[in-house]
């Protein structure tokens, strides 16, 4: 346990956690949370290779295609911190099972969408359900694996399944007859995990007491919805009145949220954590992962199909060089513990992503998919390092009994960055008459953002 843990964990919390630990089933908890996380990320990435077909089916204009990708990260960003706080206070098992059930239902419903707005609303609902799963999963794991060694193993496996879901999603959607069938199958998979988790999972919570922070949840959620909506609409012009009003609303609501959290008896987030370098490094790591990595690789498959004329399945197999390597590396990074700090691992991951996207410059214009292979391989290693380090840093940056909140905070920044990164990538890629030229601009910006991420996490050193 870190110094922060020992300084802030109350005796009651320790007694409650210890009493519960004996009854937990660590293996089953790890298997179920990893499976649910994989399905969550498969649902998240499924549209990556079917975006052209989905847009054609729903008659979505190019200017609105960012909404097809940004629906899920919008729901995630708005509700991750809320879900983490609720999981800690009212039961991680309860929030986890509710999230998997909701993900199954909303994903299946998304298969029946007939318009852009219906599909976007379904994706937002999927994001909200995904927030419950991702935030509560790490809380369940920390309760089931109380030792530092156990947490290292569990978060390493969980982080690998983040990469595994990212890898499998495009393959599943690309291999099936249509994106509607893919959504139906993924919905059924989520419902199966929910059913399997009813008996083995044991409840755990942080015994803080007090009333739920409803006002904090409301103001924070509305602030993020306003911000993400502004970022998505901004590609059509940042000086338009709707964008400016949404940005102003986001700033005002954040100020209200901070005031509410200062006065709340049981706040969603302890604002004192913002003075801790480890928590800031965790948040910065999540933010720049979303901006630089997820933003670029969410739209890259659509670019490959439109410039290199690859089929969805061929695109998914090519994409596997990146996502598959990410899974393998993330699964192995637990062996780096004690030799490389998570913060250093993040910086290395960002550096590799920078190198990777720079090697891809000119590849789309060349008309040869083989030009992409070195970048996809190097980028996959970098992504694996990021996905392996982020969950461990998230739970180590907060007191043990607030693990779900720490996970929710980091992933909130991750998916805020993702929303902004997707909108920015699409805006840059379509900014010129040539998609290949626009893609090169987007790759350069992604490299710059990743380099900034590396610098930021290295700069946030522990004091003393």
C-alpha positions as CSV (number, residue, x, y, z in Angstrom):
1,X,0.0,0.0,0.0
2,X,1.3,3.4,-0.9
3,X,2.1,6.2,1.7
4,X,-1.0,8.0,0.5
5,X,-3.1,4.9,1.2
6,X,-1.8,4.5,4.7
7,X,-2.3,8.2,5.5
8,X,-5.9,8.4,4.4
9,X,-7.4,5.0,5.0
10,X,-9.6,5.1,8.1
11,X,-9.5,2.2,10.6
12,X,-13.2,1.5,9.8
13,X,-12.4,1.2,6.2
14,X,-9.5,-1.1,6.8
15,X,-11.7,-3.4,9.1
16,X,-14.5,-3.4,6.5
17,X,-12.2,-4.2,3.7
18,X,-10.4,-6.9,5.6
19,X,-13.6,-8.6,6.7
20,X,-14.8,-8.7,3.1
21,X,-11.5,-9.8,1.6
22,X,-11.8,-13.3,3.1
23,X,-15.1,-13.9,1.3
24,X,-14.1,-12.6,-2.1
25,X,-13.3,-14.9,-5.0
26,X,-10.3,-13.3,-6.7
27,X,-10.1,-15.6,-9.7
28,X,-13.8,-15.2,-10.6
29,X,-13.7,-11.5,-10.0
30,X,-10.7,-11.0,-12.3
31,X,-12.3,-13.2,-15.0
32,X,-15.7,-11.5,-14.9
33,X,-14.4,-7.9,-14.8
34,X,-11.9,-8.7,-17.5
35,X,-14.6,-10.2,-19.7
36,X,-16.9,-7.3,-19.2
37,X,-14.1,-4.8,-19.9
38,X,-13.3,-6.7,-23.1
39,X,-16.9,-6.6,-24.3
40,X,-17.1,-2.9,-23.3
41,X,-14.1,-2.0,-25.5
42,X,-15.3,-4.3,-28.3
43,X,-18.5,-2.2,-28.3
44,X,-16.5,1.0,-28.2
45,X,-14.3,0.1,-31.2
46,X,-16.8,-1.9,-33.3
47,X,-17.8,1.1,-35.4
48,X,-14.1,1.8,-36.3
49,X,-14.1,-0.4,-39.4
50,X,-17.8,-0.1,-40.2
51,X,-18.0,3.7,-40.1
52,X,-18.4,4.1,-43.9
53,X,-21.1,1.5,-44.0
54,X,-22.9,2.8,-40.9
55,X,-22.8,6.3,-42.2
56,X,-24.2,5.2,-45.6
57,X,-26.9,3.1,-43.9
58,X,-28.0,6.0,-41.7
59,X,-27.5,8.7,-44.4
60,X,-25.0,10.5,-42.1
61,X,-23.2,13.5,-43.6
62,X,-19.4,13.7,-43.3
63,X,-19.7,16.7,-41.0
64,X,-21.8,14.6,-38.6
65,X,-19.7,11.4,-38.6
66,X,-17.9,12.4,-35.5
67,X,-21.1,11.8,-33.6
68,X,-21.2,8.2,-34.7
69,X,-17.8,7.7,-33.0
70,X,-18.2,10.2,-30.2
71,X,-21.5,9.0,-28.7
72,X,-19.9,6.3,-26.5
73,X,-17.0,8.4,-25.2
74,X,-19.5,11.2,-24.5
75,X,-21.4,8.9,-22.2
76,X,-18.2,7.6,-20.7
77,X,-16.7,11.0,-20.0
78,X,-19.9,12.4,-18.5
79,X,-20.5,9.5,-16.1
80,X,-17.2,7.8,-15.2
81,X,-16.5,9.9,-12.2
82,X,-20.1,9.7,-11.1
83,X,-20.1,5.9,-11.6
84,X,-16.9,5.5,-9.6
85,X,-18.2,7.5,-6.7
86,X,-21.5,5.6,-6.7
87,X,-19.6,2.3,-6.9
88,X,-17.5,3.1,-3.9
89,X,-20.4,4.4,-1.8
90,X,-23.3,2.1,-2.8
91,X,-21.6,-1.1,-3.9
92,X,-19.2,-2.0,-6.7
93,X,-20.9,-5.3,-7.5
94,X,-24.3,-3.5,-7.8
95,X,-23.0,-0.9,-10.2
96,X,-21.0,-3.4,-12.2
97,X,-24.0,-5.7,-12.8
98,X,-26.3,-2.8,-13.6
99,X,-23.7,-1.6,-16.1
100,X,-23.3,-4.9,-17.9
101,X,-27.1,-5.4,-18.1
102,X,-27.6,-1.9,-19.4
103,X,-24.7,-2.3,-21.9
104,X,-26.3,-5.5,-23.3
105,X,-29.7,-3.9,-23.7
106,X,-28.5,-0.6,-25.2
107,X,-26.1,-2.3,-27.6
108,X,-28.8,-4.6,-28.9
109,X,-31.2,-1.6,-29.3
110,X,-28.5,0.2,-31.3
111,X,-28.7,-2.4,-33.9
112,X,-32.2,-1.2,-34.8
113,X,-31.3,2.4,-35.3
114,X,-32.6,4.0,-38.5
115,X,-31.2,7.5,-38.2
116,X,-28.0,9.3,-37.0
117,X,-29.6,10.7,-33.9
118,X,-31.0,7.3,-32.9
119,X,-27.7,5.6,-33.3
120,X,-25.9,8.5,-31.5
121,X,-28.3,8.3,-28.5
122,X,-27.8,4.5,-28.4
123,X,-24.0,5.1,-28.3
124,X,-24.3,7.6,-25.5
125,X,-26.4,5.2,-23.5
126,X,-23.7,2.5,-24.2
127,X,-21.1,4.9,-22.9
128,X,-23.1,5.5,-19.7
129,X,-23.4,1.7,-19.1
130,X,-19.7,1.3,-20.0
131,X,-18.8,4.0,-17.4
132,X,-20.4,1.8,-14.7
133,X,-18.5,-1.2,-15.8
134,X,-15.0,0.4,-16.1
135,X,-15.2,2.4,-12.9
136,X,-16.5,-0.4,-10.7
137,X,-14.2,-3.1,-12.2
138,X,-11.0,-1.7,-10.7
139,X,-12.8,-1.1,-7.4
140,X,-13.8,-4.8,-7.4
141,X,-10.3,-5.9,-8.2
142,X,-8.7,-3.8,-5.5
143,X,-11.1,-5.3,-2.9
144,X,-10.5,-8.8,-4.2
145,X,-6.7,-8.4,-4.4
146,X,-5.7,-6.5,-1.2
147,X,-1.9,-7.0,-1.5
148,X,0.4,-4.9,-3.7
149,X,1.5,-8.0,-5.6
150,X,-2.1,-9.1,-6.2
151,X,-3.1,-5.6,-7.4
152,X,-0.1,-5.6,-9.8
153,X,-1.2,-8.9,-11.3
154,X,-4.9,-8.0,-11.4
155,X,-4.5,-4.5,-13.0
156,X,-2.0,-5.9,-15.5
157,X,-4.5,-8.6,-16.7
158,X,-7.3,-6.1,-16.7
159,X,-5.3,-3.6,-18.7
160,X,-4.5,-6.3,-21.2
161,X,-8.2,-7.0,-21.7
162,X,-8.7,-3.3,-22.5
163,X,-6.3,-3.8,-25.4
164,X,-7.8,-7.2,-26.2
165,X,-11.3,-5.7,-26.5
166,X,-9.9,-2.9,-28.7
167,X,-8.3,-5.6,-30.9
168,X,-11.4,-7.9,-31.1
169,X,-14.0,-5.3,-31.7
170,X,-13.0,-4.4,-35.3
171,X,-12.4,-8.0,-36.2
172,X,-15.9,-9.1,-35.0
173,X,-17.7,-6.2,-36.7
174,X,-15.6,-6.6,-39.9
175,X,-16.2,-10.3,-40.1
176,X,-20.0,-10.2,-39.7
177,X,-22.5,-9.6,-42.5
178,X,-23.4,-6.1,-41.2
179,X,-22.8,-3.7,-38.3
180,X,-26.4,-4.4,-37.1
181,X,-25.6,-8.1,-36.6
182,X,-22.4,-7.2,-34.8
183,X,-24.3,-5.0,-32.3
184,X,-26.8,-7.8,-31.7
185,X,-24.0,-10.3,-30.9
186,X,-22.1,-7.8,-28.6
187,X,-25.3,-7.0,-26.8
188,X,-25.9,-10.7,-26.1
189,X,-22.3,-11.1,-24.9
190,X,-22.8,-8.3,-22.3
191,X,-26.0,-9.9,-21.1
192,X,-24.2,-13.2,-20.7
193,X,-21.5,-11.6,-18.5
194,X,-24.2,-9.9,-16.4
195,X,-25.9,-13.3,-15.8
196,X,-22.6,-15.1,-15.0
197,X,-21.6,-12.4,-12.5
198,X,-24.7,-12.6,-10.3
199,X,-23.4,-15.4,-8.0
200,X,-19.6,-15.3,-7.9
201,X,-19.1,-11.5,-7.3
202,X,-19.1,-10.3,-3.7
203,X,-20.2,-6.8,-2.7
204,X,-17.7,-4.3,-1.5
205,X,-17.9,-0.6,-0.8
206,X,-16.1,2.3,1.0
207,X,-17.9,2.8,4.3
208,X,-18.0,6.6,4.2
209,X,-21.7,7.0,4.9
210,X,-23.5,10.3,4.2
211,X,-25.8,11.4,1.4
212,X,-25.1,10.9,-2.3
213,X,-23.5,13.8,-4.0
214,X,-26.5,14.4,-6.4
215,X,-25.7,18.0,-7.1
216,X,-22.1,17.3,-7.8
217,X,-23.0,14.5,-10.1
218,X,-25.5,16.6,-12.0
219,X,-23.2,19.6,-12.4
220,X,-20.2,17.5,-13.4
221,X,-22.2,15.4,-15.9
222,X,-23.7,18.5,-17.5
223,X,-20.3,20.2,-17.7
224,X,-18.8,17.3,-19.6
225,X,-21.8,16.9,-21.9
226,X,-21.5,20.6,-22.8
227,X,-17.7,20.4,-23.3
228,X,-17.8,17.2,-25.5
229,X,-20.7,18.6,-27.5
230,X,-18.7,21.8,-28.1
231,X,-15.6,19.8,-29.2
232,X,-17.6,17.7,-31.6
233,X,-19.5,20.6,-33.1
234,X,-16.4,22.8,-33.3
235,X,-15.0,21.1,-36.4
236,X,-17.6,23.1,-38.4
237,X,-16.4,26.4,-36.9
238,X,-15.2,27.4,-33.4
239,X,-16.7,30.9,-33.6
240,X,-20.3,29.8,-34.1
241,X,-22.7,30.8,-31.4
242,X,-23.7,27.2,-30.3
243,X,-20.1,26.2,-29.8
244,X,-19.3,29.3,-27.8
245,X,-22.4,28.9,-25.7
246,X,-21.6,25.3,-24.9
247,X,-18.0,26.1,-24.0
248,X,-19.2,29.0,-21.7
249,X,-21.7,26.6,-20.1
250,X,-19.0,24.0,-19.5
251,X,-16.7,26.6,-17.8
252,X,-19.6,27.8,-15.6
253,X,-20.7,24.3,-14.6
254,X,-17.2,23.3,-13.7
255,X,-16.9,26.3,-11.4
256,X,-20.2,25.3,-9.8
257,X,-19.0,21.7,-9.4
258,X,-15.9,22.8,-7.6
259,X,-17.9,25.0,-5.2
260,X,-20.3,22.1,-4.6
261,X,-17.5,19.6,-3.9
262,X,-15.9,22.0,-1.4
263,X,-19.1,22.1,0.6
264,X,-20.3,18.4,0.2
265,X,-20.0,16.1,3.1
266,X,-19.3,13.1,0.9
267,X,-17.9,14.6,-2.4
268,X,-17.6,12.6,-5.6
269,X,-13.9,13.6,-5.7
270,X,-11.5,14.8,-3.1
271,X,-10.2,18.0,-4.6
272,X,-7.2,17.7,-2.4
273,X,-6.0,15.0,-4.7
274,X,-5.3,17.6,-7.3
275,X,-2.3,18.7,-5.3
276,X,-0.8,15.2,-5.5
277,X,1.6,14.7,-8.4
278,X,0.8,11.0,-8.8
279,X,-2.9,11.7,-9.2
280,X,-2.2,14.5,-11.7
281,X,0.2,12.2,-13.6
282,X,-2.6,9.5,-13.8
283,X,-5.1,12.1,-15.1
284,X,-2.6,13.6,-17.6
285,X,-1.8,10.1,-18.8
286,X,-5.4,9.4,-19.4
287,X,-6.1,12.7,-21.1
288,X,-3.2,12.5,-23.6
289,X,-3.9,8.8,-24.3
290,X,-7.3,9.9,-25.4
291,X,-6.1,12.9,-27.4
292,X,-3.2,11.4,-29.2
293,X,-3.7,7.6,-29.3
294,X,-7.5,6.9,-29.2
295,X,-8.4,9.9,-31.3
296,X,-6.0,8.9,-34.1
297,X,-6.7,5.2,-34.1
298,X,-10.5,5.6,-33.9
299,X,-10.7,7.2,-37.3
300,X,-7.6,5.6,-39.0
301,X,-9.6,2.5,-40.1
302,X,-12.1,4.7,-41.9
303,X,-9.2,6.5,-43.6
304,X,-7.7,3.2,-44.7
305,X,-11.0,2.2,-46.4
306,X,-11.5,5.5,-48.1
307,X,-7.9,6.0,-49.3
308,X,-6.6,2.4,-49.8
309,X,-10.0,0.9,-50.6
310,X,-9.7,-1.9,-48.1
311,X,-12.7,-4.0,-47.1
312,X,-13.8,-3.8,-43.4
313,X,-12.4,-7.3,-42.7
314,X,-9.1,-6.5,-44.4
315,X,-8.9,-3.2,-42.4
316,X,-9.6,-5.1,-39.2
317,X,-6.7,-7.6,-39.9
318,X,-4.4,-4.7,-40.6
319,X,-5.5,-2.9,-37.5
320,X,-4.7,-6.1,-35.6
321,X,-1.0,-5.4,-36.0
322,X,-1.5,-2.4,-33.7
323,X,-4.3,-3.6,-31.3
324,X,-3.1,-7.2,-31.1
325,X,0.4,-6.2,-30.1
326,X,-1.1,-3.8,-27.6
327,X,-2.9,-6.7,-26.0
328,X,0.3,-8.9,-25.8
329,X,2.5,-6.1,-24.4
330,X,-0.1,-5.0,-21.9
331,X,-0.4,-8.6,-20.7
332,X,3.3,-8.7,-20.0
333,X,4.0,-5.3,-18.5
334,X,3.3,-6.6,-15.0
335,X,6.8,-8.1,-15.1
336,X,8.2,-4.5,-15.3
337,X,7.1,-3.7,-11.8
338,X,10.0,-2.7,-9.5
339,X,12.2,-1.9,-12.5
340,X,10.2,0.8,-14.3
341,X,7.8,3.1,-12.5
342,X,4.3,3.4,-14.1
343,X,5.0,7.1,-14.8
344,X,8.1,6.2,-16.8
345,X,6.3,3.5,-18.6
346,X,3.6,6.0,-19.6
347,X,6.3,8.3,-21.0
348,X,7.9,5.5,-22.9
349,X,4.5,4.5,-24.4
350,X,3.9,8.1,-25.5
351,X,7.4,8.3,-27.1
352,X,6.8,5.1,-29.0
353,X,3.4,6.4,-30.3
354,X,5.2,9.6,-31.4
355,X,7.7,7.5,-33.4
356,X,5.0,5.3,-34.8
357,X,2.7,8.0,-36.3
358,X,5.7,9.8,-37.7
359,X,6.7,6.7,-39.7
360,X,3.2,6.6,-41.1
361,X,3.5,10.0,-42.8
362,X,2.9,9.6,-46.6
363,X,1.7,6.0,-46.3
364,X,-1.8,6.7,-47.4
365,X,-0.7,8.8,-50.3
366,X,1.6,6.0,-51.4
367,X,-1.3,3.6,-51.9
368,X,0.5,0.8,-50.1
369,X,-0.7,-0.7,-46.9
370,X,2.7,-2.2,-46.2
371,X,4.0,1.3,-45.5
372,X,1.9,1.4,-42.4
373,X,3.3,-1.8,-40.9
374,X,6.3,-0.4,-39.0
375,X,4.2,2.3,-37.5
376,X,1.4,-0.1,-36.5
377,X,3.9,-2.4,-34.8
378,X,5.7,0.3,-32.9
379,X,2.4,2.0,-32.0
380,X,1.0,-1.3,-30.7
381,X,3.9,-1.7,-28.3
382,X,3.5,1.9,-27.1
383,X,-0.3,1.4,-26.6
384,X,0.3,-1.8,-24.7
385,X,2.7,0.1,-22.3
386,X,0.0,2.8,-21.8
387,X,-2.8,0.3,-21.2
388,X,-0.7,-1.7,-18.8
389,X,0.5,1.3,-16.7
390,X,-2.7,3.4,-16.6
391,X,-4.9,1.1,-14.4
392,X,-2.1,0.5,-11.9
393,X,-1.4,4.2,-11.6
394,X,-5.1,5.0,-11.2
395,X,-5.5,2.8,-8.2
396,X,-2.2,3.7,-6.6
397,X,-2.9,7.4,-6.9
398,X,-5.8,7.4,-4.5
399,X,-6.6,5.7,-1.1
400,X,-7.5,2.0,-1.5
401,X,-11.1,2.4,-0.4
402,X,-11.6,5.0,-3.2
403,X,-10.2,2.9,-6.0
404,X,-13.3,3.1,-8.2
405,X,-13.3,6.9,-7.9
406,X,-9.6,7.0,-8.9
407,X,-10.3,4.7,-11.9
408,X,-13.3,6.9,-12.8
409,X,-11.3,10.1,-12.6
410,X,-8.5,8.9,-14.8
411,X,-10.8,7.4,-17.4
412,X,-12.9,10.5,-17.4
413,X,-9.9,12.4,-18.7
414,X,-9.1,9.6,-21.1
415,X,-12.5,9.8,-22.8
416,X,-12.7,13.6,-22.7
417,X,-9.4,13.4,-24.6
418,X,-10.9,10.7,-26.9
419,X,-13.8,12.9,-27.8
420,X,-11.6,15.9,-28.5
421,X,-9.1,13.7,-30.4
422,X,-11.7,12.1,-32.6
423,X,-13.2,15.5,-33.5
424,X,-9.8,17.0,-34.1
425,X,-8.6,14.0,-36.2
426,X,-11.7,14.1,-38.4
427,X,-11.5,17.9,-38.8
428,X,-7.8,17.8,-39.8
429,X,-8.2,14.8,-42.1
430,X,-11.0,16.4,-44.0
431,X,-9.5,19.9,-44.0
432,X,-8.0,19.7,-47.4
433,X,-9.0,18.3,-50.8
434,X,-7.1,15.2,-50.3
435,X,-7.8,12.7,-47.4
436,X,-4.2,11.4,-47.6
437,X,-2.8,14.9,-47.2
438,X,-5.2,15.7,-44.4
439,X,-4.3,12.4,-42.7
440,X,-0.6,13.4,-42.6
441,X,-1.6,16.6,-40.9
442,X,-3.6,14.6,-38.3
443,X,-0.6,12.3,-37.8
444,X,1.7,15.2,-37.1
445,X,-0.7,16.7,-34.6
446,X,-1.0,13.3,-32.9
447,X,2.7,13.0,-32.6
448,X,2.9,16.4,-31.0
449,X,0.2,15.6,-28.5
450,X,1.9,12.3,-27.6
451,X,5.2,14.1,-27.0
452,X,3.4,16.6,-24.8
453,X,2.0,13.7,-22.9
454,X,5.4,12.2,-22.3
455,X,6.7,15.5,-21.0
456,X,3.7,16.0,-18.7
457,X,3.9,12.7,-16.9
458,X,7.6,12.9,-16.4
459,X,7.3,16.5,-15.0
460,X,4.8,15.4,-12.4
461,X,7.3,13.9,-9.9
462,X,6.6,13.0,-6.3
463,X,7.9,15.7,-3.9
464,X,10.3,14.9,-1.2
